[in-house]
Amino acid sequence: MAGNREFMNRRLHSLLGVIPVGIFLIQHLVINHFATRGAEAFNEAAHFMEMLPFRYVLEIVIIFLPLLYHAIYGVYIAFTAKNNVSNYGYLRNWLFMLQRVSGVVTFIFIAWHVWETRIAAALGAEVNYDMMASILSSPFMLAFYLIGVISTIFHFANGLWSFAVSWGITVTPRSQVISTYVTLAIFIALSYVGVRAIFAFV
């Protein structure tokens, strides 16, 4: 019974990491990328998202609750997983370890980002281009955001590989190799979008 519960928890954790958390990540990156077109374009895109009907309900039910479960259970996995890097050193074992490390980094980054933007907005601050430009004017915060964004994207892209295996989408060795290349391409593409968006605020 405990084994079945663990199996279901891990599948749910994997599913929520892709839908809806992963979709929200992509949407967030796209909105931020509007900064490459200037402050006005970014502010308009951000304002559009803020004006969505039932925004707070959607954020809580579709984003924050799934994200909270994924984060908390993910931290549990990170600190209980047994890594085989020193024994085997295969690429997949390294990626397994990096998935756990990036999960912890992502957890810290998102918690800080939410505090710095969403909580600040609830306290009366305006989340706009100028806010992000002010945050990223600090070299330390610029480095922190670069590490955080790349870590988050890696965690998502590499997590897609695990998701495909967990849900029986890639069951053969060949399909898993192909999946590795596909998720690598996703990581590179989204990292380009994310990093370019960050430097648009600098």
Backbone as JSON Lines, residues from 0, in Angstrom:
{"i":0,"aa":"M","n":[0.83,-1.21,0.0],"ca":[0.0,0.0,0.0],"c":[0.86,1.26,0.0]}
{"i":1,"aa":"A","n":[1.9,1.25,0.86],"ca":[2.79,2.41,0.93],"c":[3.53,2.59,-0.39]}
{"i":2,"aa":"G","n":[3.89,1.46,-1.02],"ca":[4.58,1.54,-2.3],"c":[3.7,2.13,-3.38]}
{"i":3,"aa":"N","n":[2.41,1.75,-3.38],"ca":[1.47,2.3,-4.36],"c":[1.27,3.79,-4.14]}
{"i":4,"aa":"R","n":[1.2,4.19,-2.87],"ca":[1.02,5.61,-2.55],"c":[2.23,6.41,-3.02]}
{"i":5,"aa":"E","n":[3.42,5.86,-2.79],"ca":[4.65,6.53,-3.23],"c":[4.67,6.66,-4.75]}
{"i":6,"aa":"F","n":[4.26,5.6,-5.43],"ca":[4.23,5.6,-6.9],"c":[3.27,6.67,-7.41]}
{"i":7,"aa":"M","n":[2.08,6.74,-6.81],"ca":[1.09,7.72,-7.24],"c":[1.53,9.15,-6.92]}
{"i":8,"aa":"N","n":[2.17,9.33,-5.77],"ca":[2.67,10.66,-5.41],"c":[3.72,11.14,-6.4]}
{"i":9,"aa":"R","n":[4.59,10.23,-6.8],"ca":[5.63,10.6,-7.76],"c":[5.05,10.9,-9.14]}
{"i":10,"aa":"R","n":[4.04,10.15,-9.53],"ca":[3.41,10.42,-10.83],"c":[2.67,11.75,-10.8]}
{"i":11,"aa":"L","n":[2.0,12.03,-9.69],"ca":[1.31,13.31,-9.56],"c":[2.32,14.45,-9.54]}
{"i":12,"aa":"H","n":[3.41,14.25,-8.83],"ca":[4.49,15.25,-8.78],"c":[5.02,15.53,-10.18]}
{"i":13,"aa":"S","n":[5.22,14.47,-10.94],"ca":[5.72,14.61,-12.31],"c":[4.7,15.32,-13.2]}
{"i":14,"aa":"L","n":[3.44,14.94,-13.07],"ca":[2.38,15.54,-13.88],"c":[2.24,17.03,-13.61]}
{"i":15,"aa":"L","n":[2.23,17.39,-12.33],"ca":[2.06,18.8,-11.97],"c":[3.25,19.64,-12.4]}
{"i":16,"aa":"G","n":[4.42,19.01,-12.52],"ca":[5.6,19.73,-12.98],"c":[5.51,20.13,-14.45]}
{"i":17,"aa":"V","n":[4.66,19.41,-15.19],"ca":[4.47,19.72,-16.62],"c":[3.19,20.5,-16.83]}
{"i":18,"aa":"I","n":[2.11,20.01,-16.23],"ca":[0.8,20.65,-16.36],"c":[0.27,20.86,-14.94]}
{"i":19,"aa":"P","n":[0.09,22.05,-14.48],"ca":[0.17,23.31,-15.22],"c":[1.45,24.12,-14.98]}
{"i":20,"aa":"V","n":[2.31,23.64,-14.06],"ca":[3.47,24.46,-13.67],"c":[4.38,24.74,-14.86]}
{"i":21,"aa":"G","n":[4.65,23.72,-15.67],"ca":[5.51,23.9,-16.83],"c":[4.92,24.86,-17.85]}
{"i":22,"aa":"I","n":[3.62,24.74,-18.05],"ca":[2.95,25.65,-18.99],"c":[3.03,27.08,-18.49]}
{"i":23,"aa":"F","n":[2.85,27.25,-17.18],"ca":[2.96,28.59,-16.6],"c":[4.37,29.14,-16.77]}
{"i":24,"aa":"L","n":[5.38,28.29,-16.62],"ca":[6.76,28.73,-16.81],"c":[6.97,29.27,-18.22]}
{"i":25,"aa":"I","n":[6.49,28.54,-19.21],"ca":[6.65,28.98,-20.59],"c":[5.91,30.3,-20.82]}
{"i":26,"aa":"Q","n":[4.7,30.39,-20.3],"ca":[3.93,31.62,-20.44],"c":[4.65,32.79,-19.77]}
{"i":27,"aa":"H","n":[5.23,32.54,-18.61],"ca":[5.95,33.56,-17.87],"c":[7.18,34.03,-18.66]}
{"i":28,"aa":"L","n":[7.88,33.1,-19.26],"ca":[9.05,33.44,-20.07],"c":[8.65,34.28,-21.28]}
{"i":29,"aa":"V","n":[7.54,33.91,-21.89],"ca":[7.06,34.65,-23.07],"c":[6.69,36.08,-22.7]}
{"i":30,"aa":"I","n":[5.97,36.24,-21.59],"ca":[5.6,37.58,-21.13],"c":[6.85,38.41,-20.85]}
{"i":31,"aa":"N","n":[7.81,37.81,-20.15],"ca":[9.05,38.53,-19.83],"c":[9.83,38.9,-21.08]}
{"i":32,"aa":"H","n":[9.72,38.06,-22.1],"ca":[10.47,38.31,-23.33],"c":[9.98,39.56,-24.05]}
{"i":33,"aa":"F","n":[8.77,40.0,-23.73],"ca":[8.28,41.25,-24.31],"c":[9.16,42.43,-23.91]}
{"i":34,"aa":"A","n":[9.95,42.26,-22.86],"ca":[10.86,43.33,-22.44],"c":[11.9,43.62,-23.51]}
{"i":35,"aa":"T","n":[12.16,42.66,-24.37],"ca":[13.13,42.89,-25.45],"c":[12.59,43.91,-26.46]}
{"i":36,"aa":"R","n":[11.29,44.17,-26.4],"ca":[10.68,45.16,-27.3],"c":[10.53,46.52,-26.62]}
{"i":37,"aa":"G","n":[10.98,46.6,-25.38],"ca":[10.91,47.86,-24.67],"c":[9.99,47.81,-23.47]}
{"i":38,"aa":"A","n":[10.07,48.85,-22.66],"ca":[9.3,48.92,-21.42],"c":[7.8,48.9,-21.67]}
{"i":39,"aa":"E","n":[7.36,49.64,-22.67],"ca":[5.92,49.73,-22.93],"c":[5.34,48.38,-23.33]}
{"i":40,"aa":"A","n":[6.06,47.65,-24.17],"ca":[5.58,46.34,-24.61],"c":[5.47,45.37,-23.43]}
{"i":41,"aa":"F","n":[6.47,45.4,-22.56],"ca":[6.43,44.51,-21.39],"c":[5.28,44.89,-20.46]}
{"i":42,"aa":"N","n":[5.14,46.17,-20.2],"ca":[4.09,46.62,-19.29],"c":[2.7,46.27,-19.82]}
{"i":43,"aa":"E","n":[2.52,46.38,-21.13],"ca":[1.23,46.02,-21.73],"c":[0.95,44.53,-21.58]}
{"i":44,"aa":"A","n":[1.98,43.71,-21.81],"ca":[1.81,42.26,-21.69],"c":[1.52,41.87,-20.25]}
{"i":45,"aa":"A","n":[2.25,42.48,-19.32],"ca":[2.04,42.18,-17.9],"c":[0.66,42.65,-17.45]}
{"i":46,"aa":"H","n":[0.24,43.8,-17.95],"ca":[-1.08,44.34,-17.59],"c":[-2.18,43.43,-18.11]}
{"i":47,"aa":"F","n":[-1.99,42.9,-19.31],"ca":[-2.99,41.98,-19.88],"c":[-3.19,40.77,-18.96]}
{"i":48,"aa":"M","n":[-2.08,40.21,-18.44],"ca":[-2.19,39.06,-17.55],"c":[-2.87,39.45,-16.24]}
{"i":49,"aa":"E","n":[-2.6,40.65,-15.78],"ca":[-3.2,41.11,-14.52],"c":[-4.7,41.32,-14.64]}
{"i":50,"aa":"M","n":[-5.18,41.56,-15.86],"ca":[-6.59,41.86,-16.07],"c":[-7.42,40.63,-16.41]}
{"i":51,"aa":"L","n":[-6.82,39.45,-16.38],"ca":[-7.58,38.23,-16.67],"c":[-8.7,38.05,-15.65]}
{"i":52,"aa":"P","n":[-9.88,37.62,-16.11],"ca":[-10.98,37.39,-15.16],"c":[-10.65,36.25,-14.2]}
{"i":53,"aa":"F","n":[-11.11,36.38,-12.97],"ca":[-10.86,35.38,-11.93],"c":[-9.36,35.1,-11.76]}
{"i":54,"aa":"R","n":[-8.58,36.14,-11.91],"ca":[-7.12,35.99,-11.89],"c":[-6.62,35.33,-10.61]}
{"i":55,"aa":"Y","n":[-7.1,35.79,-9.46],"ca":[-6.57,35.27,-8.2],"c":[-6.98,33.81,-7.99]}
{"i":56,"aa":"V","n":[-8.19,33.48,-8.39],"ca":[-8.64,32.09,-8.29],"c":[-7.79,31.2,-9.2]}
{"i":57,"aa":"L","n":[-7.56,31.67,-10.41],"ca":[-6.74,30.92,-11.36],"c":[-5.32,30.74,-10.83]}
{"i":58,"aa":"E","n":[-4.76,31.81,-10.27],"ca":[-3.39,31.73,-9.76],"c":[-3.28,30.74,-8.61]}
{"i":59,"aa":"I","n":[-4.26,30.75,-7.71],"ca":[-4.21,29.86,-6.55],"c":[-4.42,28.41,-6.96]}
{"i":60,"aa":"V","n":[-5.47,28.16,-7.75],"ca":[-5.86,26.78,-8.09],"c":[-4.95,26.16,-9.14]}
{"i":61,"aa":"I","n":[-4.6,26.95,-10.16],"ca":[-3.86,26.39,-11.29],"c":[-2.35,26.54,-11.15]}
{"i":62,"aa":"I","n":[-1.91,27.53,-10.37],"ca":[-0.47,27.77,-10.28],"c":[0.08,27.46,-8.89]}
{"i":63,"aa":"F","n":[-0.38,28.19,-7.88],"ca":[0.28,28.13,-6.58],"c":[0.09,26.8,-5.85]}
{"i":64,"aa":"L","n":[-1.11,26.25,-5.86],"ca":[-1.31,24.96,-5.17],"c":[-0.53,23.83,-5.85]}
{"i":65,"aa":"P","n":[-0.62,23.68,-7.18],"ca":[0.21,22.66,-7.83],"c":[1.7,22.91,-7.63]}
{"i":66,"aa":"L","n":[2.11,24.18,-7.7],"ca":[3.52,24.51,-7.51],"c":[3.97,24.17,-6.09]}
{"i":67,"aa":"L","n":[3.11,24.45,-5.13],"ca":[3.45,24.16,-3.73],"c":[3.64,22.66,-3.52]}
{"i":68,"aa":"Y","n":[2.71,21.88,-4.06],"ca":[2.84,20.41,-3.92],"c":[4.1,19.92,-4.62]}
{"i":69,"aa":"H","n":[4.31,20.39,-5.84],"ca":[5.48,19.95,-6.61],"c":[6.77,20.34,-5.89]}
{"i":70,"aa":"A","n":[6.8,21.53,-5.31],"ca":[8.01,22.01,-4.65],"c":[8.29,21.23,-3.37]}
{"i":71,"aa":"I","n":[7.27,21.08,-2.53],"ca":[7.47,20.4,-1.24],"c":[7.83,18.93,-1.44]}
{"i":72,"aa":"Y","n":[7.08,18.27,-2.31],"ca":[7.38,16.85,-2.55],"c":[8.71,16.7,-3.29]}
{"i":73,"aa":"G","n":[9.01,17.68,-4.13],"ca":[10.28,17.65,-4.85],"c":[11.47,17.78,-3.91]}
{"i":74,"aa":"V","n":[11.35,18.64,-2.9],"ca":[12.42,18.79,-1.91],"c":[12.59,17.47,-1.13]}
{"i":75,"aa":"Y","n":[11.47,16.83,-0.83],"ca":[11.53,15.52,-0.16],"c":[12.29,14.51,-1.02]}
{"i":76,"aa":"I","n":[11.98,14.48,-2.3],"ca":[12.67,13.57,-3.21],"c":[14.15,13.9,-3.29]}
{"i":77,"aa":"A","n":[14.45,15.2,-3.35],"ca":[15.84,15.63,-3.49],"c":[16.71,15.15,-2.34]}
{"i":78,"aa":"F","n":[16.15,15.16,-1.14],"ca":[16.95,14.81,0.04],"c":[16.84,13.34,0.42]}
{"i":79,"aa":"T","n":[16.02,12.58,-0.29],"ca":[15.92,11.15,-0.01],"c":[16.42,10.3,-1.18]}
{"i":80,"aa":"A","n":[16.65,10.93,-2.34],"ca":[17.09,10.19,-3.51],"c":[18.53,9.72,-3.33]}
{"i":81,"aa":"K","n":[18.82,8.55,-3.89],"ca":[20.18,8.0,-3.85],"c":[20.81,8.19,-5.22]}
{"i":82,"aa":"N","n":[21.85,9.03,-5.26],"ca":[22.54,9.3,-6.52],"c":[23.65,8.28,-6.77]}
{"i":83,"aa":"N","n":[23.83,7.93,-8.04],"ca":[24.84,6.93,-8.41],"c":[25.99,7.51,-9.2]}
{"i":84,"aa":"V","n":[26.16,8.83,-9.12],"ca":[27.17,9.49,-9.94],"c":[28.57,8.95,-9.66]}
{"i":85,"aa":"S","n":[28.92,8.82,-8.4],"ca":[30.28,8.39,-8.06],"c":[30.52,6.94,-8.46]}
{"i":86,"aa":"N","n":[29.45,6.15,-8.51],"ca":[29.61,4.74,-8.84],"c":[29.58,4.48,-10.34]}
{"i":87,"aa":"Y","n":[28.75,5.21,-11.06],"ca":[28.55,4.92,-12.48],"c":[29.0,6.06,-13.39]}
{"i":88,"aa":"G","n":[28.55,7.27,-13.09],"ca":[28.97,8.41,-13.87],"c":[28.32,8.52,-15.23]}
{"i":89,"aa":"Y","n":[27.28,7.76,-15.49],"ca":[26.59,7.86,-16.76],"c":[25.86,9.2,-16.85]}
{"i":90,"aa":"L","n":[25.62,9.64,-18.09],"ca":[24.95,10.92,-18.31],"c":[23.63,11.0,-17.56]}
{"i":91,"aa":"R","n":[22.84,9.95,-17.63],"ca":[21.52,9.99,-17.01],"c":[21.63,10.09,-15.49]}
{"i":92,"aa":"N","n":[22.65,9.46,-14.91],"ca":[22.84,9.58,-13.46],"c":[23.22,11.0,-13.07]}
{"i":93,"aa":"W","n":[24.06,11.62,-13.89],"ca":[24.42,13.02,-13.64],"c":[23.19,13.91,-13.76]}
{"i":94,"aa":"L","n":[22.39,13.66,-14.77],"ca":[21.18,14.46,-14.96],"c":[20.2,14.23,-13.81]}
{"i":95,"aa":"F","n":[20.17,13.01,-13.31],"ca":[19.32,12.7,-12.15],"c":[19.74,13.54,-10.95]}
{"i":96,"aa":"M","n":[21.05,13.6,-10.71],"ca":[21.55,14.39,-9.59],"c":[21.29,15.88,-9.81]}
{"i":97,"aa":"L","n":[21.56,16.35,-11.03],"ca":[21.35,17.77,-11.33],"c":[19.88,18.15,-11.24]}
{"i":98,"aa":"Q","n":[19.0,17.2,-11.52],"ca":[17.57,17.47,-11.38],"c":[17.23,17.79,-9.93]}
{"i":99,"aa":"R","n":[17.83,17.05,-9.02],"ca":[17.57,17.27,-7.59],"c":[18.19,18.58,-7.13]}
{"i":100,"aa":"V","n":[19.42,18.85,-7.56],"ca":[20.09,20.09,-7.17],"c":[19.35,21.29,-7.75]}
{"i":101,"aa":"S","n":[19.0,21.21,-9.03],"ca":[18.29,22.33,-9.67],"c":[16.92,22.54,-9.04]}
{"i":102,"aa":"G","n":[16.33,21.46,-8.53],"ca":[15.03,21.59,-7.86],"c":[15.13,22.44,-6.61]}
{"i":103,"aa":"V","n":[16.19,22.23,-5.83],"ca":[16.39,23.02,-4.62],"c":[16.69,24.48,-4.98]}
{"i":104,"aa":"V","n":[17.55,24.68,-5.98],"ca":[17.87,26.04,-6.42],"c":[16.61,26.74,-6.93]}
{"i":105,"aa":"T","n":[15.83,26.02,-7.71],"ca":[14.59,26.57,-8.25],"c":[13.61,26.95,-7.15]}
{"i":106,"aa":"F","n":[13.52,26.1,-6.14],"ca":[12.63,26.37,-5.0],"c":[13.02,27.68,-4.32]}
{"i":107,"aa":"I","n":[14.31,27.86,-4.08],"ca":[14.79,29.08,-3.44],"c":[14.53,30.3,-4.33]}
{"i":108,"aa":"F","n":[14.82,30.14,-5.62],"ca":[14.66,31.25,-6.56],"c":[13.2,31.68,-6.67]}
{"i":109,"aa":"I","n":[12.31,30.72,-6.84],"ca":[10.89,31.05,-7.0],"c":[10.33,31.69,-5.73]}
{"i":110,"aa":"A","n":[10.73,31.15,-4.58],"ca":[10.26,31.72,-3.31],"c":[10.68,33.19,-3.21]}
{"i":111,"aa":"W","n":[11.93,33.47,-3.57],"ca":[12.41,34.85,-3.51],"c":[11.72,35.73,-4.56]}
{"i":112,"aa":"H","n":[11.55,35.19,-5.76],"ca":[10.92,35.94,-6.84],"c":[9.48,36.29,-6.49]}
{"i":113,"aa":"V","n":[8.76,35.34,-5.91],"ca":[7.38,35.59,-5.49],"c":[7.35,36.67,-4.41]}
{"i":114,"aa":"W","n":[8.27,36.58,-3.46],"ca":[8.34,37.59,-2.4],"c":[8.64,38.97,-2.98]}
{"i":115,"aa":"E","n":[9.54,39.0,-3.94],"ca":[10.02,40.27,-4.48],"c":[9.03,40.92,-5.44]}
{"i":116,"aa":"T","n":[8.12,40.13,-6.0],"ca":[7.18,40.66,-6.98],"c":[5.73,40.52,-6.53]}
{"i":117,"aa":"R","n":[5.26,39.28,-6.36],"ca":[3.85,39.07,-6.05],"c":[3.49,39.61,-4.66]}
{"i":118,"aa":"I","n":[4.32,39.33,-3.67],"ca":[4.03,39.83,-2.32],"c":[4.16,41.35,-2.3]}
{"i":119,"aa":"A","n":[5.17,41.85,-2.99],"ca":[5.35,43.31,-3.07],"c":[4.14,43.96,-3.73]}
{"i":120,"aa":"A","n":[3.59,43.31,-4.75],"ca":[2.41,43.84,-5.43],"c":[1.22,43.86,-4.48]}
{"i":121,"aa":"A","n":[1.09,42.81,-3.67],"ca":[-0.02,42.75,-2.71],"c":[0.11,43.85,-1.66]}
{"i":122,"aa":"L","n":[1.33,44.3,-1.44],"ca":[1.57,45.36,-0.46],"c":[1.53,46.75,-1.08]}
{"i":123,"aa":"G","n":[1.2,46.8,-2.38],"ca":[1.0,48.09,-3.02],"c":[1.99,48.47,-4.09]}
{"i":124,"aa":"A","n":[3.05,47.68,-4.27],"ca":[4.03,48.0,-5.31],"c":[3.48,47.64,-6.68]}
{"i":125,"aa":"E","n":[3.96,48.33,-7.69],"ca":[3.52,48.05,-9.06],"c":[4.57,47.17,-9.75]}
{"i":126,"aa":"V","n":[4.1,46.02,-10.23],"ca":[5.0,45.11,-10.95],"c":[5.06,45.56,-12.4]}
{"i":127,"aa":"N","n":[6.16,46.16,-12.78],"ca":[6.31,46.64,-14.15],"c":[7.78,46.57,-14.56]}
{"i":128,"aa":"Y","n":[8.06,47.13,-15.71],"ca":[9.42,47.1,-16.24],"c":[10.41,47.76,-15.29]}
{"i":129,"aa":"D","n":[10.01,48.89,-14.73],"ca":[10.91,49.63,-13.84],"c":[11.26,48.82,-12.59]}
{"i":130,"aa":"M","n":[10.3,48.06,-12.08],"ca":[10.58,47.23,-10.91],"c":[11.66,46.21,-11.22]}
{"i":131,"aa":"M","n":[11.51,45.51,-12.35],"ca":[12.49,44.49,-12.7],"c":[13.84,45.11,-13.04]}
{"i":132,"aa":"A","n":[13.81,46.26,-13.7],"ca":[15.07,46.94,-14.02],"c":[15.8,47.34,-12.75]}
{"i":133,"aa":"S","n":[15.04,47.78,-11.75],"ca":[15.64,48.16,-10.47],"c":[16.25,46.95,-9.76]}
{"i":134,"aa":"I","n":[15.52,45.84,-9.78],"ca":[16.01,44.61,-9.14],"c":[17.3,44.15,-9.81]}
{"i":135,"aa":"L","n":[17.3,44.13,-11.13],"ca":[18.43,43.59,-11.89],"c":[19.57,44.59,-12.06]}
{"i":136,"aa":"S","n":[19.42,45.78,-11.51],"ca":[20.52,46.75,-11.56],"c":[21.65,46.33,-10.62]}
{"i":137,"aa":"S","n":[21.33,45.46,-9.67],"ca":[22.35,44.93,-8.77],"c":[23.07,43.76,-9.44]}
{"i":138,"aa":"P","n":[24.39,43.79,-9.53],"ca":[25.13,42.67,-10.14],"c":[24.84,41.34,-9.44]}
{"i":139,"aa":"F","n":[24.68,41.39,-8.12],"ca":[24.38,40.16,-7.38],"c":[23.03,39.59,-7.79]}
{"i":140,"aa":"M","n":[22.01,40.47,-7.87],"ca":[20.68,40.01,-8.25],"c":[20.63,39.57,-9.7]}
{"i":141,"aa":"L","n":[21.41,40.22,-10.54],"ca":[21.49,39.8,-11.94],"c":[22.02,38.37,-12.03]}
{"i":142,"aa":"A","n":[23.1,38.1,-11.3],"ca":[23.66,36.75,-11.28],"c":[22.67,35.76,-10.68]}
{"i":143,"aa":"F","n":[22.01,36.18,-9.6],"ca":[21.02,35.32,-8.94],"c":[19.89,34.96,-9.88]}
{"i":144,"aa":"Y","n":[19.4,35.93,-10.63],"ca":[18.3,35.68,-11.57],"c":[18.76,34.81,-12.74]}
{"i":145,"aa":"L","n":[19.96,35.03,-13.22],"ca":[20.47,34.19,-14.31],"c":[20.56,32.74,-13.86]}
{"i":146,"aa":"I","n":[21.14,32.53,-12.68],"ca":[21.25,31.16,-12.15],"c":[19.87,30.58,-11.9]}
{"i":147,"aa":"G","n":[19.0,31.38,-11.31],"ca":[17.66,30.9,-10.98],"c":[16.84,30.55,-12.21]}
{"i":148,"aa":"V","n":[16.87,31.4,-13.21],"ca":[16.09,31.15,-14.42],"c":[16.62,29.94,-15.18]}
{"i":149,"aa":"I","n":[17.93,29.86,-15.34],"ca":[18.51,28.72,-16.05],"c":[18.26,27.42,-15.28]}
{"i":150,"aa":"S","n":[18.38,27.49,-13.97],"ca":[18.11,26.31,-13.14],"c":[16.66,25.87,-13.27]}
{"i":151,"aa":"T","n":[15.75,26.82,-13.26],"ca":[14.32,26.51,-13.38],"c":[14.02,25.87,-14.73]}
{"i":152,"aa":"I","n":[14.6,26.43,-15.78],"ca":[14.37,25.9,-17.12],"c":[14.96,24.5,-17.25]}
{"i":153,"aa":"F","n":[16.17,24.31,-16.71],"ca":[16.77,22.98,-16.75],"c":[15.89,21.97,-16.01]}
{"i":154,"aa":"H","n":[15.42,22.37,-14.84],"ca":[14.58,21.48,-14.03],"c":[13.33,21.07,-14.79]}
{"i":155,"aa":"F","n":[12.74,22.03,-15.5],"ca":[11.55,21.73,-16.29],"c":[11.88,20.83,-17.48]}
{"i":156,"aa":"A","n":[12.9,21.21,-18.25],"ca":[13.23,20.46,-19.46],"c":[13.68,19.04,-19.13]}
{"i":157,"aa":"N","n":[14.55,18.91,-18.15],"ca":[15.01,17.58,-17.76],"c":[13.87,16.78,-17.12]}
{"i":158,"aa":"G","n":[12.98,17.49,-16.44],"ca":[11.82,16.83,-15.84],"c":[10.87,16.26,-16.88]}
{"i":159,"aa":"L","n":[10.87,16.85,-18.07],"ca":[10.04,16.31,-19.15],"c":[10.47,14.9,-19.51]}
{"i":160,"aa":"W","n":[11.78,14.65,-19.44],"ca":[12.29,13.3,-19.73],"c":[11.73,12.3,-18.72]}
{"i":161,"aa":"S","n":[11.8,12.66,-17.44],"ca":[11.28,11.78,-16.39],"c":[9.77,11.61,-16.52]}
{"i":162,"aa":"F","n":[9.09,12.68,-16.88],"ca":[7.64,12.62,-17.06],"c":[7.28,11.61,-18.15]}
{"i":163,"aa":"A","n":[8.01,11.68,-19.26],"ca":[7.72,10.78,-20.38],"c":[7.95,9.31,-19.99]}
{"i":164,"aa":"V","n":[8.97,9.07,-19.17],"ca":[9.24,7.71,-18.7],"c":[8.17,7.27,-17.7]}
{"i":165,"aa":"S","n":[7.88,8.14,-16.74],"ca":[6.93,7.8,-15.67],"c":[5.54,7.49,-16.21]}
{"i":166,"aa":"W","n":[5.17,8.18,-17.26],"ca":[3.82,8.01,-17.81],"c":[3.79,7.08,-19.01]}
{"i":167,"aa":"G","n":[4.87,6.34,-19.23],"ca":[4.87,5.31,-20.26],"c":[4.91,5.83,-21.68]}
{"i":168,"aa":"I","n":[5.36,7.06,-21.86],"ca":[5.43,7.64,-23.21],"c":[6.69,7.17,-23.92]}
{"i":169,"aa":"T","n":[7.8,7.14,-23.19],"ca":[9.06,6.65,-23.74],"c":[9.47,5.41,-22.95]}
{"i":170,"aa":"V","n":[9.25,4.25,-23.52],"ca":[9.51,3.01,-22.79],"c":[10.71,2.25,-23.34]}
{"i":171,"aa":"T","n":[11.12,2.55,-24.56],"ca":[12.26,1.85,-25.14],"c":[13.53,2.68,-24.99]}
{"i":172,"aa":"P","n":[14.69,2.04,-24.97],"ca":[15.95,2.8,-24.87],"c":[16.1,3.82,-25.99]}
{"i":173,"aa":"R","n":[15.7,3.47,-27.2],"ca":[15.82,4.4,-28.32],"c":[14.95,5.64,-28.11]}
{"i":174,"aa":"S","n":[13.72,5.42,-27.66],"ca":[12.82,6.55,-27.45],"c":[13.34,7.45,-26.33]}
{"i":175,"aa":"Q","n":[14.0,6.86,-25.35],"ca":[14.55,7.65,-24.26],"c":[15.76,8.46,-24.69]}
{"i":176,"aa":"V","n":[16.54,7.91,-25.61],"ca":[17.67,8.67,-26.17],"c":[17.15,9.86,-26.98]}
{"i":177,"aa":"I","n":[16.14,9.6,-27.8],"ca":[15.53,10.68,-28.58],"c":[14.96,11.75,-27.65]}
{"i":178,"aa":"S","n":[14.32,11.3,-26.58],"ca":[13.74,12.22,-25.61],"c":[14.82,13.09,-24.96]}
{"i":179,"aa":"T","n":[15.99,12.52,-24.74],"ca":[17.1,13.28,-24.16],"c":[17.48,14.45,-25.07]}
{"i":180,"aa":"Y","n":[17.58,14.18,-26.37],"ca":[17.93,15.24,-27.32],"c":[16.81,16.28,-27.44]}
{"i":181,"aa":"V","n":[15.57,15.82,-27.4],"ca":[14.43,16.75,-27.5],"c":[14.4,17.68,-26.29]}
{"i":182,"aa":"T","n":[14.57,17.11,-25.1],"ca":[14.53,17.94,-23.89],"c":[15.74,18.87,-23.82]}
{"i":183,"aa":"L","n":[16.87,18.43,-24.36],"ca":[18.05,19.3,-24.43],"c":[17.76,20.51,-25.32]}
{"i":184,"aa":"A","n":[17.1,20.26,-26.45],"ca":[16.74,21.35,-27.36],"c":[15.77,22.31,-26.69]}
{"i":185,"aa":"I","n":[14.83,21.77,-25.93],"ca":[13.87,22.61,-25.21],"c":[14.6,23.48,-24.18]}
{"i":186,"aa":"F","n":[15.56,22.87,-23.48],"ca":[16.35,23.62,-22.49],"c":[17.1,24.77,-23.15]}
{"i":187,"aa":"I","n":[17.74,24.51,-24.27],"ca":[18.52,25.54,-24.95],"c":[17.6,26.66,-25.45]}
{"i":188,"aa":"A","n":[16.48,26.28,-26.06],"ca":[15.56,27.28,-26.62],"c":[14.97,28.17,-25.52]}
{"i":189,"aa":"L","n":[14.49,27.55,-24.45],"ca":[13.88,28.34,-23.38],"c":[14.92,29.16,-22.62]}
{"i":190,"aa":"S","n":[16.13,28.63,-22.5],"ca":[17.2,29.39,-21.84],"c":[17.53,30.65,-22.64]}
{"i":191,"aa":"Y","n":[17.52,30.52,-23.95],"ca":[17.77,31.68,-24.81],"c":[16.7,32.75,-24.55]}
{"i":192,"aa":"V","n":[15.45,32.31,-24.49],"ca":[14.35,33.25,-24.24],"c":[14.5,33.89,-22.86]}
{"i":193,"aa":"G","n":[14.77,33.06,-21.86],"ca":[14.86,33.56,-20.49],"c":[16.02,34.5,-20.26]}
{"i":194,"aa":"V","n":[17.2,34.14,-20.76],"ca":[18.39,34.97,-20.56],"c":[18.25,36.28,-21.34]}
{"i":195,"aa":"R","n":[17.73,36.19,-22.54],"ca":[17.54,37.4,-23.35],"c":[16.56,38.36,-22.66]}
{"i":196,"aa":"A","n":[15.53,37.79,-22.04],"ca":[14.56,38.63,-21.33],"c":[15.21,39.32,-20.13]}
{"i":197,"aa":"I","n":[16.05,38.6,-19.41],"ca":[16.71,39.19,-18.24],"c":[17.57,40.38,-18.66]}
{"i":198,"aa":"F","n":[18.37,40.19,-19.7],"ca":[19.26,41.27,-20.12],"c":[18.5,42.44,-20.75]}
{"i":199,"aa":"A","n":[17.25,42.2,-21.12],"ca":[16.44,43.3,-21.65],"c":[16.1,44.32,-20.56]}
{"i":200,"aa":"F","n":[16.18,43.88,-19.3],"ca":[15.89,44.79,-18.19],"c":[17.15,45.52,-17.71]}
{"i":201,"aa":"V","n":[18.3,45.11,-18.2],"ca":[19.56,45.68,-17.71],"c":[19.95,46.91,-18.52]}
